[in-house]
Amino acid sequence: MTLNGLLNARRRPLVMGIVNVTPDSFSDGGHYTDVQAALAHARQLIADGADVLDIGGESTRPGSDPVSAEEEIARVVPVIEALRAEWDGIISIDTMKPQVARAAVAAGATVWNDVTGLGFDADSPATAAELGVDVILMHMKGAPKTMQDAPIYDDVTADVMAHLAACAELAVEAGVEVQNIWLDPGIGFAKTTAHNLRLTADLPALCALGYPVLYAASRKRMIAEIDPTATLATDRLGGTLALHLEAVRLGADMVRVHDVRETVQALKVQAALQACAEAL
C-alpha cells in the first residue's frame, strides 16, 4: 500500500516511528545497532500504533559525519529484511544516497525519505522514478556537518516552499508519479528556532502546494531552546507533542516521532475534541 492509500484508509494523520540503526543519532544513537535490538524496537513501535517505520543508517544530526553507502547498506538492509519477513506494513528508508535506496527497496522498503529532497546525487530523481516508490522530499540547506553554523533566509517560509516545489518538479520531470510525492519542511535542518516556529505556523501555506506533508520535530533542539530544562533529548516529550499536535491541526498528514504510543494517544484525544467541537 502507498502512503496516500494508507492515509485515505486511516482517515487520520499517520504516525511514522523512528528506527535509527546508527551509533551517533542525537537521541537514540547506539541503542539499536544490533539487528535483533532494532527488530525488537520496531515491533514495539508497531504495537504502540505506528503506521509507518522509518529505518535510517546514517545520522543527519547537526555536526554529524557522513558514512559510506556500503556501511549504510550493511546497517539497514538486514533490519529491513528481518522486519519485512514478519510485517506487511509500510517501511521507509531514510537516506540521501540512491545506492542505499535501491538496496533498501530490494530488501522490502516502499518509501524513500530523503533529507536532501533527491538533491544529493544527480542520479537520485531517476532512481526514485525507476523504483516507483513514495518519496518524501525534505528541505535542507548545506550538509548536516555544517548546516547549523549560521542559517540565513530572506523569508524562511517562501524560501522553503520554493525549494520544495522545485524539488517536486524535478522529481516529476524525472518520472516520479505526482501522487507518490510528499513534502517535509525540514524542521531543525539548517534552521534556527525562530525559523522552525515560523515554518510550523505557516504549515497551511506549505500544504496549499497540493502535496501531503510530513512534519518531524521529535525531541529536537528547538524544544530545549524554548525550555532550557529539557537538556536531554528524552526530556522533550511535552514539547514534541505540542509541536506535532499543532502541525496536525494546521494540516500535516503525517508526523515522524520517537514516542509513538504517546503521540497516538495525543492524536486520538485531539480528534475527539475536534469531533465534539464540530458537533456543536
C-alpha positions, 0 to 999 in steps of 0.5 A, a space after each residue: 500500500 502507498 502512503 496516500 492509500 494508507 492515509 485515505 484508509 486511516 482517515 487520520 494523520 499517520 504516525 511514522 516511528 523512528 528506527 535509527 540503526 546508527 551509533 551517533 543519532 542525537 537521541 537514540 544513537 547506539 541503542 539499536 545497532 544490533 539487528 535483533 535490538 532494532 527488530 525488537 524496537 520496531 515491533 514495539 513501535 508497531 504495537 504502540 500504533 505506528 503506521 509507518 517505520 522509518 529505518 535510517 543508517 546514517 545520522 543527519 544530526 547537526 555536526 554529524 559525519 557522513 558514512 559510506 553507502 556500503 556501511 549504510 547498506 550493511 546497517 539497514 538492509 538486514 533490519 529491513 529484511 528481518 522486519 519485512 519477513 514478519 510485517 506487511 506494513 509500510 517501511 521507509 528508508 531514510 537516506 540521501 544516497 540512491 545506492 542505499 535506496 535501491 538496496 533498501 527497496 530490494 530488501 522490502 522498503 516502499 518509501 524513500 525519505 530523503 533529507 536532501 529532497 533527491 538533491 544529493 546525487 544527480 542520479 537520485 530523481 531517476 532512481 526514485 522514478 525507476 523504483 516507483 516508490 513514495 518519496 518524501 522530499 525534505 528541505 535542507 540547506 548545506 550538509 548536516 556537518 555544517 548546516 547549523 553554523 549560521 542559517 540565513 533566509 530572506 523569508 524562511 517560509 517562501 524560501 522553503 516552499 520554493 525549494 520544495 516545489 522545485 524539488 517536486 518538479 524535478 522529481 516529476 520531470 524525472 518520472 516520479 508519479 505526482 501522487 507518490 510525492 510528499 513534502 517535509 519542511 525540514 524542521 531543525 535542518 539548517 534552521 534556527 528556532 525562530 525559523 522552525 516556529 515560523 515554518 510550523 505556523 505557516 504549515 497551511 501555506 506549505 500544504 496549499 502546494 497540493 502535496 501531503 506533508 510530513 512534519 518531524 520535530 521529535 525531541 529536537 533542539 528547538 524544544 530545549 531552546 524554548 525550555 532550557 530544562 529539557 537538556 536531554 533529548 528524552 526530556 522533550 516529550 511535552 514539547 514534541 507533542 505540542 509541536 506535532 499536535 499543532 502541525 496536525 491541526 494546521 494540516 500535516 498528514 503525517 508526523 515522524 516521532 520517537 514516542 509513538 504510543 504517546 503521540 497516538 494517544 495525543 492524536 486520538 484525544 485531539 480528534 475527539 475534541 475536534 469531533 465534539 467541537 464540530 458537533 456543536 
